[in-house]
Amino acid sequence: MRGAQAVKGLALPLLAVAAAELAARHYGVHSDSLAAPSAVALALYEALRDGSLLGWSGETIASALLGLALGGLAGLALGLALGLSPRLARLLELPIEMLRPIPSVALLPVALLIFGFGFRMEIAIIAFASFGRWRSSSRPRLRVSSRA
């Protein structure tokens, strides 16, 4: 019974992949942005075979961890400073609240201009995205613990 449900669940995605493959072969799609599923599978196999996929994955994980660490440390430091100093909290409340709703993806054009395309830009975007979370979570906790 469970196998029949799995086949039913895979039927539509497999049909869609087969239709995309047939359309690519029939119409001869030659594009950098739209490839036949067989070409995608072949590229995946080659990237796994020569190790480039693992290298690229390692670079992505490293930039994510480094951005998280930098943004987390900066956010934690600012959150602690704001929690310890009510005067600083009042002074920086408006600029922080103005920057808070900006999604990190909206900063991509600015980050591209400043850092260029690459490792530094990835780290900056991830650091900005994690900065606000750490800042906003450390400040109230410090206030609660200082009252006790």
N, C-alpha and C positions, 0 to 999 in steps of 0.2 A: 504494500500500500504506500509506504513512504517513497519507494523508488518511482512509482507512478506519479506522485506529486512532484518529485524532482524533475522528471521528464516534462511534465506540464509547465513547470516554472521556467525551464530552459528553452522551451519551444519558441517563444516569441523572440528572445535575444538571438538565438541561433538562426532563426529565419531572417532577422534584420541584418546580421552579419553576412549571411549567404546572399541576400539581396544586394547589399553594398558591394560585395565581391563581384557579383554578376554585372552590376551596373558599371563598375570600374573597368572590367574587362570588355564589356560591350561598347561603351562610349569612349574608351581609351582616355581616361582621366589622367592628365599630366599636370600635377599641381604640387606645390610644396606644402600646402595647407590641407589637402584632402588626398589621402592615400588609400589604396586598396587594403583590406584587412590582411591579405597575404603578405603585402609589403611591410605592414606594421609588425606582423609576427616574425618575419625574417630579420627586420632591424632589431627587434627585441632579442632574438636568438644571437645575433652577431654581437650586440652590446654585452650580453651575458658571457659569451664565449671569450671575448677579448678583454673582459674585466672593466671596460669603461663605465658600465652601468654602476658597478660597485664604487668606483672612484667618484663618479658624479654624486651618488647617494651619500658618500662620506663627506664630500664638500658641503652638500645641502644640510646634513645633520650638524656639521661643525659650525656653519653660519647660524643655524637656528639656536644652538646651545650658547654660542658666544653672544648673540644678540639678546637672548633671554638673560644671560648672566649680567651683561652690561646694563640693560634696561632695568633688571630686577635690583641690582645694587644701587643704581641712581634713584630709582623710585623708592626703595627702602630708606635710603639716606634722606631724601626729601620728606618722606612721610614721617620719619623720626623727628626731623627738624621742625616740621609743622606741628607735630604733636607736642613737642617740648616747648615751643615758643608761640603763644597765642598771638603776639604782635606780628611775627612772621607769617602766621596763618592768615591773619586779616589782610596783610599786605599782598600776599600772593594768591588770595582766593579768586579774585576776578580773572587774572591771566590764566590760571589753571583751569577754571571753569569755562573759559573761552576756548581753550585748546582741547579739552576733554572730549567733546562730541565729534572731533574730526577723525574720520576713519583713517587707519594707517594706509590704506590703498590710495586715498586721495593725495598722499604725499609722494607718490611715485614720481610724478614729473619733477618735483622739486629735488627729490633725492637723486634722480638721474642727472640733473644739472649740476648738483654739488659733488656727488661721488662718482658719477659715471656708471656704466652698466657693469656689474660684477659683485664681488664678494663684499666690499665695503657698503654698497647700497643695500644688499640683503640684510646685513647686520644692523644698519641704521633703521630700516623699516621694522624689523623684529624688535629692536630695542625700544623704539617709540611705542609699539603696540603693547609691550609688556610693562613699560614704565608706569603708565597710568594705573594698571591693575595693582602693582606693588605699592604705589604711593597711596592709593585710596584704601587699600586693605591694612596698611601698617599704621596709619594715623589714628583711626578710631580705636584700634586695639591698644595703642599706647595710652590714650586717654582713659580707657576703662581700667587698665592695670595701674595707672598712677593714682586713681581715686581709691583703690582698695588699700 
